[in-house]
Amino acid sequence: MTDRTADVNRVSDADRISHFHGRLGSLAYGGDYNPEQWGPEVHAEDSELMREAGVNLATVGIFSWARAEPDPGHYDFDWLDGHLDRLAADGVAVCLATMTASPPPWLARLHPETLPVLDDGTLLYPGSRQHWCPSSPVFRTYAVRLVEQLAKRYAHHPALALWHIGNEYGCHISRHCHCEVSTAAFRTWLRERYGSVDALNEAWSTTFWSQRYSAFEEIHTPRTAPSFRNPAQQLDYRRFSSDELLACYLAEKEVLDRLTPGIPVTTNFVPLAPTLDLFRWAREMDVVSYDSYPDPHDANAAHETAFNYDVMRGLKNGDPWLLMEQAPSAVNWRRRNGRKQAGRMRLDSWQAVAHGADSVLFFQWRASRGGAEKFHSAMVPHGGRDTRIFREVGALGTELAEHPALLGSRPERAEAALLFDWPNWWALEQEAHPSADVRLLDGARALHKPLYDASVACDVVPADGDFSPYKLLLVPHLYSLSAETADRITSFVRSGGTALVTYFSGITDEHDRVYLGGYPAPLREVLGLHIDEFDPLAEGERIELSSGAGELWSEDVILEGAQAVETFTDGRPAVTRHAYGEGTAWYLATTPDPATLRALMDRIRREKAITPALPDLPQGTQARTRIAADGTRVHVVYDYGAGEIAVKRG
């Protein structure tokens, strides 16, 4: 074991990714492949159609635990050997899953204590997927045993290019688990975090409502209660939940790093959700992977997807990421599952590449005959080769292969950045706040969209990230703000940066305790103002501004050096600007309508000389730049309105 650990230490993340790229030669193209659902005659056709479509990567084994371990301790990989051998012979690399996303039914039969429990005490049974408690040592033991078997058997298989741990962590167990095992684990986590019950009581403000604890054994997960639950308890529970799921991932990763030190490891994140602290998770991943499922019926889907991709790129400081799943056409899980019209799959795929993806992968290769996802579109539809979808799949594979320089090319750093923080997300959207309509994604996307509409790139950075490379820092609804982050935002502005901060920011510390001395106390100096009282708007209400209108929120802003750029009709400041040190701090006391916000952002961009990657683009056309290994700048240009795509060098 010592020698293997030393090997791990000698293989850098960059070397692992370089090995992965060397296996591919061009952008990864393919998707989830589930050959166990089919017989030999279909497997032969799969090989033929994969060559025809230009597939060079297949994700294998996501939901194969029951097949690989039909009985406890009895492993059967003979069927998998043949598929991996066939894929290797066909020139298709494999992203091999650890198969632990969905345990076999026998685990629940033998160990019912591994099943998850909701906050109201409801026990969740097998028959779907992700029916396991993340804190369960029994589940982790069985999972790690399976991963050991897989890693030992396939460590040197020529098809193996990438490991895929689990699948979509936190997708269904979104609030973690409230069983007795989880409760005990939560108490242990709290002991490690606070050290003493007195420190916990102080952090949780338990003098309120007579909640003071005398022992950790009195604490439960935040289960169903008569009224509002302790907000600090809920916030710590969200931190704990993310950490427990991460511990499951890391238990498997330790095995893979030890037995296959040269193979990179990933797992796939679901469309942006407040379940996991993705910045924390990304530090433990060799490459970030993401599943993208924009709704073809949603007019805002293109922008929202671009924002999500910018988040993925930001998770590892601008490194390329993998589009692990998307749908060739319709999905199966919305109330109305619209198809992608001709050309939309191509646009969606190139949009991902433009925003930093090194792969275009789908769920799944071949549409299933049965099961809950039988109406989810696939690269090979139920109709087979002679279908519109497969013809588009083949054309896209050919097109992507024509641009090998894009693989591994690094997205060009933007001049603007948006601060995004998962613990703040958890705290912001809790109960008993001035308005339930203040939501982080809405605020973040509202600030991001004027840049997107102007084809200006925007990076996404964590609260503890490096702000110094940027000219502009956007700070949406940073309700939960540590003193350290407040100091760093202040320093950024003092040193010449421009920050734009939206309302309901700087209200509480990391324990959800309100800062005293006038909102937003930690940012009061840099913003040059304080808030006397919140005045959120009624549902559907708009408030007039000196130009345009505001939505969701208003408040009483008292100027302390800042200047009002926009006012409410009653004269209260609505948008302010404050010269501070060498920089400027802007503040929004409402959500301006899109036209007003676009005009404001254009003004700020002009002041900071922030320009698009390519000048003079038509309205609606997007361009993003990636830097190839030889320094060549590659521009990927796409336009959802015109359906056009271009790849340009220069």
C-alpha positions in Angstrom: 0.0 0.0 0.0 2.9 2.4 0.8 4.3 2.1 -2.8 0.9 2.6 -4.3 0.3 5.7 -2.2 3.7 7.0 -3.3 2.6 6.5 -6.9 -0.6 8.5 -6.3 1.6 11.4 -5.0 3.7 11.3 -8.1 0.8 11.6 -10.5 -0.5 15.1 -10.7 -4.0 16.1 -11.8 -2.5 17.6 -14.9 -0.8 14.3 -15.8 -4.0 12.4 -15.3 -6.0 14.8 -17.5 -3.2 14.8 -20.1 -3.4 11.0 -20.2 -7.2 11.2 -20.7 -6.8 13.7 -23.5 -4.2 11.5 -25.2 -6.7 8.6 -25.2 -9.3 10.7 -27.0 -7.4 12.9 -29.5 -10.4 15.2 -29.9 -13.4 16.4 -27.9 -15.0 13.5 -26.1 -18.2 12.4 -27.9 -20.6 9.6 -26.8 -22.7 9.0 -23.7 -24.0 6.5 -21.2 -23.9 3.0 -22.6 -25.9 0.2 -21.0 -25.2 -2.9 -23.0 -26.6 -5.2 -20.2 -30.1 -4.1 -21.4 -29.5 -5.7 -24.8 -28.5 -8.9 -26.5 -25.5 -9.8 -28.8 -27.2 -8.8 -32.0 -27.7 -5.3 -30.7 -24.1 -5.1 -29.4 -22.8 -5.8 -32.9 -25.0 -3.0 -34.3 -23.8 -0.7 -31.5 -20.2 -1.1 -32.6 -21.2 -0.3 -36.2 -23.3 2.7 -35.2 -20.7 4.1 -32.8 -18.1 4.1 -35.6 -20.7 5.8 -37.9 -21.5 8.5 -35.3 -17.9 9.2 -34.4 -18.2 8.1 -30.8 -14.9 8.0 -28.9 -16.0 7.8 -25.3 -18.7 5.6 -23.6 -19.8 5.8 -19.9 -20.4 2.2 -18.8 -21.9 0.7 -15.7 -23.7 3.5 -14.0 -26.5 1.3 -12.7 -24.9 -2.1 -12.9 -24.3 -3.0 -9.3 -27.1 -5.7 -9.2 -25.6 -7.3 -12.3 -22.0 -7.1 -11.1 -22.8 -8.4 -7.5 -26.0 -10.5 -7.8 -25.5 -11.8 -4.3 -23.5 -10.4 -1.4 -19.8 -11.0 -2.1 -20.4 -12.9 -5.3 -19.0 -10.7 -8.1 -19.6 -11.4 -11.8 -17.7 -9.3 -14.3 -17.4 -11.7 -17.2 -20.2 -9.9 -19.1 -18.4 -6.6 -18.6 -15.1 -7.9 -19.8 -16.5 -8.6 -23.2 -18.1 -5.2 -23.6 -14.9 -3.4 -22.5 -12.8 -5.6 -24.9 -15.2 -4.8 -27.7 -15.1 -1.1 -27.1 -11.3 -1.1 -26.9 -11.1 -2.9 -30.2 -13.5 -0.4 -31.7 -11.3 2.5 -30.6 -13.8 3.7 -28.0 -12.4 4.8 -24.6 -14.4 4.0 -21.5 -15.5 6.2 -18.6 -16.1 3.3 -16.1 -18.6 3.9 -13.4 -18.2 2.5 -9.9 -21.8 1.3 -10.1 -22.7 2.5 -6.6 -25.5 5.0 -7.5 -28.2 2.4 -6.9 -27.7 -0.5 -4.6 -29.2 -4.0 -5.4 -32.4 -5.0 -3.6 -30.6 -7.5 -1.5 -28.8 -4.8 0.4 -32.1 -3.3 1.7 -33.4 -6.8 2.5 -30.3 -7.7 4.5 -29.7 -4.2 5.9 -32.9 -2.2 6.1 -31.0 0.3 8.2 -29.3 1.6 5.0 -32.6 3.0 3.7 -33.1 6.8 4.0 -35.7 8.5 6.1 -37.4 11.9 5.4 -37.7 14.6 8.0 -41.3 13.5 8.7 -40.2 9.9 9.4 -41.2 8.4 6.1 -39.0 5.5 5.1 -37.9 5.4 1.4 -37.9 1.9 -0.1 -36.1 0.3 -3.1 -37.8 0.3 -6.5 -36.3 3.5 -7.8 -32.7 4.7 -7.3 -30.5 6.3 -4.7 -32.2 4.4 -1.9 -29.4 4.7 0.6 -28.4 6.7 3.6 -25.2 8.6 3.0 -24.1 8.2 6.6 -24.6 4.5 6.7 -21.3 2.7 7.4 -22.9 -0.5 6.0 -23.6 1.1 2.7 -20.1 2.6 2.4 -18.5 -0.8 3.3 -20.4 -2.6 0.5 -19.7 0.2 -1.9 -16.0 0.3 -1.3 -15.8 -3.5 -1.6 -17.3 -3.3 -5.0 -15.0 -0.5 -6.1 -12.0 -2.5 -4.9 -13.0 -5.4 -7.1 -13.6 -3.1 -10.2 -10.3 -1.2 -9.7 -8.2 -4.4 -9.3 -9.8 -6.1 -12.4 -9.7 -3.1 -14.8 -6.7 -1.1 -13.6 -4.8 -2.0 -16.8 -7.6 -2.5 -19.3 -6.9 -0.7 -22.5 -10.4 0.8 -22.6 -10.2 2.5 -19.2 -9.7 6.3 -19.6 -11.8 7.8 -16.8 -13.5 6.8 -13.5 -17.1 7.9 -12.8 -18.0 7.7 -9.1 -21.6 7.2 -8.2 -24.1 9.3 -10.2 -25.8 12.7 -9.6 -25.1 12.8 -5.8 -27.9 14.5 -3.9 -30.3 14.4 -6.9 -33.0 12.6 -5.0 -31.8 12.5 -1.4 -31.8 16.3 -1.7 -32.3 16.9 2.1 -30.1 14.0 3.1 -31.4 11.5 5.7 -33.0 11.8 9.1 -32.6 8.2 10.4 -30.9 7.4 13.7 -27.6 6.7 11.9 -27.7 10.1 10.3 -28.6 11.7 13.6 -25.6 10.2 15.3 -23.4 11.2 12.5 -24.8 14.8 12.7 -23.9 14.9 16.4 -20.4 13.8 15.6 -20.0 16.4 12.9 -21.2 19.1 15.3 -18.8 18.0 18.0 -15.9 18.3 15.5 -17.2 21.7 14.3 -17.8 23.4 17.6 -15.9 21.4 20.2 -18.4 22.1 23.0 -22.1 22.4 23.5 -21.6 26.0 24.8 -20.0 27.0 21.5 -22.8 25.4 19.6 -25.4 27.2 21.7 -23.7 30.5 21.0 -23.6 29.9 17.2 -27.2 28.7 17.0 -28.6 31.5 19.2 -30.4 28.8 21.3 -31.5 31.3 24.0 -34.3 32.0 21.5 -37.4 29.9 22.1 -35.8 28.0 25.0 -33.7 25.8 22.7 -30.5 25.7 24.7 -28.9 22.3 24.7 -27.0 20.7 27.7 -25.6 17.8 25.7 -25.0 16.9 22.0 -27.2 13.8 22.6 -30.2 16.2 22.8 -29.7 17.4 19.2 -31.5 15.9 16.3 -31.4 16.5 12.6 -34.0 19.3 11.8 -37.0 17.1 11.6 -40.7 18.1 11.1 -41.5 20.6 13.9 -44.5 22.7 15.1 -43.2 25.9 13.7 -40.1 27.5 12.2 -37.0 25.4 12.9 -33.8 26.9 14.2 -32.2 28.5 11.1 -28.6 28.0 12.2 -29.4 24.3 12.9 -30.8 24.0 9.4 -27.8 25.7 7.9 -25.3 23.4 9.6 -27.4 20.4 8.6 -27.0 21.5 4.9 -23.3 21.7 5.5 -23.3 18.3 7.1 -25.4 16.8 4.3 -23.0 18.0 1.6 -20.0 16.7 3.7 -21.6 13.3 4.3 -22.3 12.7 0.6 -18.7 13.9 -0.2 -17.4 11.4 2.3 -19.1 8.7 0.3 -17.4 9.9 -2.8 -14.0 10.2 -1.2 -14.2 6.7 0.2 -14.5 5.4 -3.3 -11.9 7.8 -4.7 -9.3 6.7 -2.2 -9.6 3.2 -3.6 -9.3 4.4 -7.2 -6.4 6.7 -6.5 -4.5 3.9 -4.7 -5.1 1.2 -7.3 -5.3 3.2 -10.5 -3.2 6.3 -9.8 -2.9 7.4 -13.4 -6.6 7.5 -14.2 -8.6 10.7 -13.5 -11.7 10.6 -11.4 -15.0 12.5 -11.6 -18.7 12.5 -10.8 -21.5 14.3 -12.5 -23.3 17.2 -10.9 -27.0 17.8 -11.6 -28.4 21.1 -12.9 -27.7 23.8 -10.4 -29.3 23.0 -7.1 -28.6 24.0 -3.5 -27.9 20.4 -2.4 -24.1 20.3 -2.5 -21.4 22.8 -1.9 -19.9 22.4 -5.4 -16.8 24.5 -4.8 -16.0 22.2 -1.8 -16.6 19.1 -4.0 -14.6 20.4 -7.0 -11.4 20.5 -4.9 -11.6 16.7 -4.7 -12.2 16.1 -8.4 -9.7 15.7 -11.2 -12.2 17.2 -13.6 -15.7 18.6 -13.1 -18.6 16.9 -14.9 -22.1 18.3 -15.4 -25.5 17.1 -16.6 -27.4 19.7 -18.6 -31.1 19.5 -19.5 -32.5 22.8 -20.7 -36.2 22.9 -21.4 -36.9 23.4 -25.2 -40.1 25.2 -24.2 -38.3 27.8 -22.0 -37.4 31.0 -23.8 -34.7 31.7 -21.2 -33.1 28.3 -21.5 -30.1 29.4 -23.6 -29.0 32.1 -21.1 -29.7 30.0 -18.0 -27.7 27.2 -19.5 -24.8 29.5 -20.3 -24.9 30.7 -16.7 -24.8 27.1 -15.4 -21.8 26.4 -17.7 -20.0 29.4 -16.4 -20.5 28.1 -12.8 -19.0 24.7 -13.9 -16.0 26.4 -15.4 -15.5 28.4 -12.3 -15.5 25.4 -9.9 -11.9 24.6 -10.7 -10.7 28.2 -11.5 -11.4 28.2 -15.2 -10.3 24.6 -16.1 -12.2 22.8 -18.9 -15.0 20.6 -17.7 -17.0 17.7 -19.1 -20.6 17.8 -20.3 -21.4 14.3 -19.0 -25.1 14.2 -19.9 -27.6 16.0 -22.1 -30.6 14.9 -24.1 -30.5 14.6 -27.9 -34.2 15.6 -27.9 -36.9 15.2 -25.2 -36.5 14.1 -21.6 -39.1 12.0 -19.7 -39.5 13.7 -16.4 -41.2 17.0 -17.0 -45.0 17.3 -17.1 -44.7 18.2 -20.8 -41.6 16.8 -22.5 -41.0 18.9 -25.6 -38.6 17.7 -28.3 -35.6 19.6 -29.5 -36.3 20.9 -33.0 -33.8 20.2 -35.8 -30.5 21.9 -35.1 -31.1 22.6 -31.4 -29.0 19.6 -30.2 -26.1 21.0 -32.3 -26.5 24.5 -30.8 -26.8 23.2 -27.2 -23.6 21.1 -27.8 -21.5 23.9 -29.2 -22.7 26.2 -26.5 -21.2 23.9 -23.9 -17.9 23.8 -25.8 -17.9 27.6 -26.1 -18.2 27.8 -22.3 -15.4 25.4 -21.6 -16.6 21.8 -22.1 -14.1 19.2 -23.3 -16.9 16.7 -24.1 -20.3 16.4 -25.6 -21.9 13.3 -24.0 -25.5 12.2 -23.8 -27.9 10.1 -21.7 -28.0 7.7 -23.3 -26.5 5.8 -26.3 -29.6 3.7 -27.0 -33.1 4.3 -25.9 -34.4 1.8 -23.4 -37.3 -0.5 -24.1 -38.5 -0.5 -20.5 -38.1 1.3 -17.2 -38.8 4.8 -16.0 -36.7 6.4 -18.7 -37.9 4.6 -21.8 -39.3 7.8 -23.2 -36.0 9.8 -22.6 -34.4 10.4 -26.0 -31.2 8.8 -26.9 -28.5 8.9 -29.6 -30.0 5.8 -31.1 -33.8 6.2 -30.8 -36.3 3.4 -30.7 -36.5 3.9 -34.5 -32.8 3.1 -34.9 -30.5 4.4 -37.6 -33.1 5.8 -40.0 -34.2 8.7 -37.8 -33.7 12.4 -37.7 -31.9 12.2 -34.3 -29.4 9.7 -35.3 -28.6 11.6 -38.5 -28.0 14.7 -36.4 -25.9 12.7 -34.0 -23.6 11.5 -36.8 -23.3 14.9 -38.3 -22.4 16.4 -34.9 -19.8 13.7 -34.3 -18.1 14.5 -37.6 -18.1 18.2 -36.9 -16.7 18.0 -33.4 -13.8 15.8 -34.6 -12.8 18.5 -37.1 -11.6 20.7 -34.2 -9.0 18.6 -32.2 -7.3 21.8 -30.9 -10.3 22.5 -28.7 -9.6 19.5 -26.5 -7.8 20.7 -23.4 -7.8 24.3 -24.5 -8.4 26.7 -21.6 -11.2 29.1 -21.7 -9.9 32.7 -21.7 -10.2 34.4 -18.4 -13.0 37.0 -18.3 -12.7 40.5 -17.1 -15.9 40.3 -15.1 -16.7 37.8 -12.3 -19.8 36.8 -10.3 -19.5 35.7 -6.7 -21.5 32.6 -5.9 -21.6 30.7 -2.6 -23.5 27.6 -1.7 -23.7 28.2 2.1 -25.1 31.6 1.4 -27.6 30.0 -0.9 -28.7 27.7 1.9 -29.0 30.6 4.4 -30.6 33.1 2.0 -33.6 30.9 1.2 -34.6 29.8 4.6 -37.9 30.5 6.3 -39.0 33.7 8.2 -37.2 36.2 6.0 -38.6 39.6 4.8 -39.5 38.1 1.4 -39.7 34.5 0.2 -39.2 35.8 -3.4 -35.5 36.7 -2.9 -33.8 33.8 -4.5 -30.1 33.4 -5.3 -30.4 31.9 -8.8 -32.8 34.6 -9.8 -30.5 37.4 -8.6 -27.4 35.8 -10.0 -28.9 35.3 -13.4 -30.3 38.8 -13.5 -26.8 40.3 -13.1 -25.3 37.8 -15.5 -27.8 38.3 -18.4 -26.8 41.9 -19.4 -23.2 40.6 -19.9 -24.5 37.6 -21.8 -26.7 39.7 -24.0 -23.7 41.8 -24.8 -21.6 38.7 -25.5 -19.3 39.5 -22.6 -17.8 36.6 -20.8 -18.3 36.3 -17.1 -16.4 34.0 -14.7 -17.9 32.6 -11.5 -15.8 32.7 -8.3 -16.2 31.4 -4.8 -16.4 33.7 -1.7 -12.8 32.7 -0.9 -11.6 33.0 -4.5 -9.1 35.4 -6.0 -10.9 38.6 -7.1 -7.8 40.5 -8.2 -7.6 39.4 -11.9 -11.0 41.0 -12.5 -12.2 44.5 -13.3 -15.8 43.9 -12.2 -17.2 41.8 -9.3 -20.9 41.1 -9.2 -22.3 40.2 -5.8 -25.9 39.0 -5.8 -27.8 38.6 -2.5 -24.7 37.8 -0.4 -27.0 37.6 2.7 -24.6 35.3 4.7 -21.2 37.1 4.6 -18.1 36.3 6.7 -16.0 39.2 8.0 -13.1 37.8 5.9 -15.1 37.9 2.7 -16.3 41.4 3.4 -12.8 42.5 4.0 -11.7 41.0 0.6 -14.6 42.7 -1.3 -13.6 46.0 0.4 -10.0 45.5 -0.5 -10.9 44.7 -4.1 -12.7 48.0 -4.5 -10.1 50.0 -2.6 -7.4 48.6 -5.0 -9.3 49.8 -8.1 -11.9 47.2 -8.8 -15.6 47.9 -9.3 -18.1 45.9 -7.3 -21.9 45.7 -7.9 -23.8 44.5 -4.8 -27.5 43.7 -4.7 -29.9 44.2 -1.8 -30.2 41.8 1.2 -26.4 41.3 1.2 -24.1 41.5 4.3 -27.0 40.8 6.7 -25.7 37.8 8.7 -22.5 36.0 9.6 -21.8 32.4 8.7 -23.9 31.3 11.7 -27.0 33.3 10.5 -26.5 35.8 13.2 -27.5 39.4 12.2 -24.7 42.0 12.1 -25.6 44.9 14.3 -25.0 48.5 13.6 -27.2 49.0 10.5 -27.5 46.9 7.4 -25.2 45.9 5.7 -22.8 46.4 8.5 -19.7 44.6 7.0 -20.1 46.5 3.7 -21.4 49.8 5.0 -18.1 51.6 4.6 -17.3 50.4 1.1 -20.9 51.0 -0.2 -21.1 54.4 1.5 -24.6 53.8 2.9 -26.7 51.9 5.4 -30.2 50.5 5.3 -32.7 51.7 7.8 -35.6 49.4 7.0 -36.5 46.7 4.4 -39.7 47.3 2.4 -40.2 44.2 0.2 -42.9 44.5 -2.5 -46.1 42.5 -2.6 -46.5 39.6 -5.0 -46.6 41.0 -8.6 -46.0 44.6 -7.5 -43.7 46.9 -9.3 -42.2 50.2 -8.1 -41.4 53.1 -10.3 -37.9 54.4 -10.6 -36.6 57.7 -12.0 -36.1 55.6 -15.2 -37.7 52.2 -15.5 -39.2 50.2 -12.7 -38.1 47.9 -9.9 -39.4 44.5 -8.8 -39.5 42.3 -5.6 -37.9 44.7 -3.2 -37.4 48.2 -1.9 -35.8 49.6 1.2 -34.8 52.8 3.0 -31.3 53.7 2.0 -29.4 56.3 4.0 -26.5 57.7 2.0 -23.1 58.1 3.8 -21.0 59.2 0.9 -22.6 57.3 -1.9 -24.5 59.1 -4.7 -28.0 58.1 -5.9 -28.0 57.2 -9.6 -31.6 56.0 -9.6 -34.3 56.8 -7.1 -37.7 55.5 -6.3 -40.5 58.0 -7.1 -40.7 59.0 -3.5 -37.1 60.1 -3.6 -35.5 57.2 -1.8 -32.2 56.0 -3.4 -32.7 52.9 -5.5 -29.3 52.6 -7.3 -26.2 54.1 -5.7 -22.5 54.7 -6.7 -19.7 55.2 -4.2 -16.1 56.1 -5.1 -14.0 54.2 -2.6 -10.2 54.2 -2.6 -9.1 53.6 -6.2 -12.4 51.9 -7.1 -16.1 52.1 -7.2 -18.9 50.3 -5.3 -22.4 50.1 -6.8 -25.5 49.1 -4.9 -29.0 48.0 -6.0 -31.8 48.5 -3.6 -34.3 46.7 -5.9 -34.3 44.5 -9.0 -34.4 46.9 -11.9 -36.4 45.8 -15.0 -34.2 44.2 -17.7 -33.9 47.3 -19.8 -32.9 49.5 -16.9 -30.4 46.9 -15.6 -28.9 46.5 -19.1 -28.4 50.2 -19.4 -26.7 50.3 -16.0 -24.5 47.4 -16.8 -23.5 48.9 -20.1 -22.5 52.1 -18.3 -20.4 50.1 -15.8 -18.7 48.2 -18.7 -17.9 51.4 -20.5 -16.3 52.8 -17.3 -14.2 49.7 -16.9 -13.5 49.1 -20.7 -14.9 45.6 -20.6 -15.6 44.5 -24.1 -16.8 41.3 -26.0 -14.2 38.8 -27.2 -15.2 39.7 -30.8 -16.3 43.2 -31.6 -19.4 44.2 -33.7 -21.3 41.0 -33.2 -25.0 41.0 -34.3 -27.5 41.2 -31.4 -28.1 37.7 -29.9 -24.8 36.3 -31.2 -22.4 34.9 -28.6 -18.7 34.4 -28.9 -16.4 32.8 -26.3 -12.6 32.2 -26.6 -10.5 29.2 -25.7 -6.7 29.2 -25.7 -5.1 26.1 -27.4 -1.9 24.5 -26.2 0.2 26.4 -28.8 -1.3 29.7 -27.7 -3.8 30.0 -30.6 -7.0 31.7 -29.7 -10.1 29.8 -30.9 -13.4 31.6 -31.0 -16.6 29.6 -30.8 -19.5 31.7 -32.1 -23.1 30.6 -31.7 -26.5 32.3 -32.3 -29.7 30.6 -31.0 -31.9 33.0 -33.0 -30.3 32.3 -36.3 -29.2 28.7 -35.6 -25.7 29.5 -36.7 -22.3 28.2 -35.4 -18.8 29.1 -36.3 -15.3 28.2 -35.0 -12.7 30.8 -35.8 -9.0 31.1 -35.1 -7.2 34.4 -34.4 
